[in-house]
Amino acid sequence: MKIREEIQDSIVEDDLLVFVPSEKNFFVITGIGIIIFNEIKEGKTTREIISKITQEYNIDKETAEKDVNSFIKSLKEKKII
């Protein structure tokens, strides 16, 4: 899994703006979504991302799995990955 090469992103204040040229659309990512997005950019696996979220936010593995998988699904639907 990786961010598509055409994707452009930029931090604006506390948000991450993501532009998808082929779709002529942009999206705003906030909060933990920014961490997940950046982990994907760094080539981390879903398992590694879930582990990081579980440790950094002190949440249970099931909640982290649900949230991370839901966010990844959203990125796929928006053609970001």
VENGIMO-V995979 format. One record per pair of residues at least 24 apart in sequence whose ideal C-beta (glycine too) atoms are under 6 Angstrom apart, sorted by the first residue. I is the first residue (numbers start at 1). J is the second residue. D is the distance in Angstrom with one decimal. If there is no record, write none. Layout:
BEGIN
i: (I | I)
j: (J | J)
d: (D | D)
END
This chain:
BEGIN
i: (1 | 3 | 3 | 3 | 7 | 20 | 23 | 27 | 33 | 36)
j: (81 | 40 | 41 | 81 | 80 | 79 | 79 | 78 | 71 | 71)
d: (5.7 | 5.8 | 5.2 | 5.7 | 5.7 | 5.8 | 5.7 | 5.9 | 5.7 | 5.2)
END
